[in-house]
């Protein structure tokens, strides 16, 4: 499976990531992201920074738009 493949998939797993993917990619017609920009103290020392988070949201939004979904991003 290619990361560029945006064709519909069947998500059979019941973990949180699979359920979210199913909702975003198969069920939603519009998505509204509310993105906080605070530093999470629990992530200190991990290779996660605000830039990475923002790029991930932008990439996800771009792919959802390619699938014809209406996407809004609000930054807090």
C-alpha positions, 0 to 999 in steps of 0.5 A: 500500500502506498502512502499516496493511495487515497482510494477507499479502504476497509478498516477492520481493526477496532483500535483508536487509530483505525476507528479515527481513520475510518471516520475521517476517510470513509464517513466524514464529508467535512472535517474541522480541526481545532489545533492547539499550539501549546507545548505538552509537558508529557512530550518533553524529551521526545522527538515531537515538536510543534512544527512536526504536529502542524505539518502533520495536520496540514498534510492530513488536511491536504489529503482529505481535500484531495478526496473531496472533503471540506476541511477547516483548520483553526489554530489556537 
